Every structure is written in structure tokens, then in C-alpha cells.
């Protein structure tokens, strides 16, 4: 995650830097450092932000599961932690999923795939009002 995306997410959440620091259990100085680009935003902060955003839109309970969208075979489903834990709308949140038939080892490599995925994008879409 780049600093501009963090700023955009904070604004979408309608939070000040101080508010976001409290939510993420980090200091205000840390948030300022992320937004100025002085510090790299760690994967656990990125995951928390995406999770919070995913809960905003309100369609997570009615959304289609990733395995239905991706038309995964029975063998693919059995090998995937998203299927195992019935997290088909949070597949992007779980490492080891087999999107594109490979289990990514790092959060960064996983997110390169997820950012282009309709499941991920749909969970981060603008809330319905």
C-alpha cells in the first residue's frame, strides 16, 4: 500500500489522522509518517484497513462467494483455506488461497493478484445508501 492509498482510505472512512491512529492502535506520529511516505505501511496495517473498508459497504452477507465467481473445481476448493473456513468474501484477507491456481507465500505477492480480482474490488466498493 502506498501513502496516497492510505490517505484516500482515511478520507473514505471520514477519520482524522488521530482517529485512524486509535483504530489501528498506533501513534499519531506513525500515521503521519505513513502518509508522508517516511515509513513503509506494513502488511498488518494494510490488512486492517482493507477489512474495515470491506465491512462498510454492507453487502458482505449477500455477496457471491469467490469460489462461485471464479468457478473453482471441487479439488481447488478442497485445497483452499477460503473454502475451508467459509470465507468466500474474505478470500483476499487469508494467505494461502489458491487464486489463479497458486498459493501465494507473501502478502505483497497475494495482493498483486487480489487488487485485480472482482471479489476484492466488490468488497471495497462504495457503500450503498
C-alpha positions as CSV (number, residue, x, y, z in Angstrom):
1,X,0.0,0.0,0.0
2,X,1.3,3.4,-0.9
3,X,0.8,6.6,1.1
4,X,-1.8,8.0,-1.3
5,X,-4.0,5.0,-0.9
6,X,-3.8,5.2,2.9
7,X,-4.8,8.9,2.7
8,X,-7.7,8.0,0.4
9,X,-8.9,5.2,2.7
10,X,-8.7,7.5,5.8
11,X,-10.8,10.1,4.0
12,X,-13.3,7.5,2.8
13,X,-13.6,6.4,6.4
14,X,-14.1,10.1,7.4
15,X,-11.4,9.9,10.0
16,X,-8.7,12.2,11.2
17,X,-5.1,11.0,11.5
18,X,-5.7,10.9,15.2
19,X,-8.9,8.8,14.8
20,X,-7.2,6.4,12.5
21,X,-4.2,6.0,14.8
22,X,-6.6,5.0,17.6
23,X,-8.4,2.5,15.4
24,X,-5.2,0.9,14.3
25,X,-3.5,1.0,17.7
26,X,-0.6,3.0,16.5
27,X,0.6,6.5,17.4
28,X,-0.4,9.7,15.6
29,X,3.2,10.1,14.6
30,X,3.2,6.7,12.9
31,X,0.1,7.6,10.8
32,X,1.8,10.9,9.8
33,X,5.0,9.0,8.9
34,X,2.9,6.6,6.7
35,X,1.1,9.5,5.0
36,X,4.3,11.5,4.4
37,X,6.0,8.4,2.9
38,X,8.7,8.3,5.6
39,X,7.7,4.8,6.7
40,X,6.5,1.8,4.8
41,X,3.0,0.8,5.6
42,X,3.3,-2.8,7.0
43,X,1.0,-5.6,5.8
44,X,-0.9,-5.9,9.1
45,X,-1.9,-2.2,8.8
46,X,-2.9,-2.7,5.2
47,X,-5.0,-5.8,6.1
48,X,-6.8,-4.0,8.9
49,X,-7.7,-1.0,6.6
50,X,-9.0,-3.3,3.9
51,X,-11.0,-5.3,6.4
52,X,-12.6,-2.1,7.8
53,X,-13.4,-0.9,4.3
54,X,-14.9,-4.3,3.4
55,X,-17.4,-4.0,6.2
56,X,-18.6,-0.6,5.1
57,X,-20.5,-1.5,2.0
58,X,-23.0,-3.7,3.8
59,X,-23.3,-6.3,1.0
60,X,-20.9,-8.8,2.5
61,X,-23.7,-11.0,3.8
62,X,-25.3,-11.3,0.4
63,X,-22.2,-11.2,-1.8
64,X,-21.3,-14.2,-4.0
65,X,-18.6,-16.4,-2.8
66,X,-15.2,-16.3,-4.5
67,X,-15.3,-20.0,-5.5
68,X,-18.6,-19.4,-7.3
69,X,-17.3,-16.3,-9.1
70,X,-14.0,-18.0,-10.0
71,X,-15.8,-21.3,-10.8
72,X,-13.3,-23.3,-8.8
73,X,-13.4,-27.1,-9.1
74,X,-14.0,-29.4,-6.2
75,X,-10.3,-30.1,-5.9
76,X,-9.4,-26.4,-5.9
77,X,-12.0,-25.7,-3.2
78,X,-10.7,-28.5,-1.0
79,X,-7.1,-27.1,-1.3
80,X,-8.2,-23.5,-0.5
81,X,-8.4,-22.0,3.0
82,X,-11.1,-19.6,1.9
83,X,-13.3,-22.6,1.2
84,X,-12.2,-24.5,4.3
85,X,-13.2,-21.6,6.6
86,X,-16.2,-20.5,4.5
87,X,-14.7,-17.0,3.9
88,X,-15.6,-16.6,0.3
89,X,-16.0,-12.9,0.6
90,X,-12.8,-12.5,2.6
91,X,-10.6,-14.7,0.4
92,X,-8.2,-11.7,-0.1
93,X,-7.8,-11.5,3.7
94,X,-6.4,-15.0,4.0
95,X,-2.9,-16.1,2.9
96,X,-2.6,-19.4,1.2
97,X,-5.7,-19.1,-1.0
98,X,-5.3,-20.6,-4.5
99,X,-6.4,-17.9,-6.7
100,X,-5.0,-18.3,-10.2
101,X,-4.2,-21.9,-9.1
102,X,-1.2,-20.9,-6.8
103,X,-0.9,-20.3,-3.1
104,X,1.0,-17.0,-2.6
105,X,3.6,-17.0,0.1
106,X,3.7,-13.3,0.9
107,X,1.0,-10.7,1.5
108,X,2.6,-8.5,-1.2
109,X,2.5,-11.1,-3.9
110,X,-1.0,-12.1,-2.9
111,X,-2.2,-8.5,-3.1
112,X,-0.8,-8.1,-6.6
113,X,-3.4,-10.8,-7.6
114,X,-6.2,-9.6,-5.4
115,X,-6.1,-6.0,-6.5
116,X,-7.2,-7.2,-9.9
117,X,-9.8,-9.5,-8.6
118,X,-13.5,-8.8,-8.8
119,X,-14.1,-10.3,-5.3
120,X,-11.7,-7.9,-3.7
121,X,-12.9,-4.9,-5.7
122,X,-16.5,-5.6,-4.9
123,X,-15.9,-5.8,-1.2
124,X,-14.2,-2.4,-1.3
125,X,-16.8,-0.7,-3.4
126,X,-18.6,2.4,-2.2
127,X,-21.3,1.8,0.4
128,X,-24.9,1.6,-0.8
129,X,-27.0,4.4,0.6
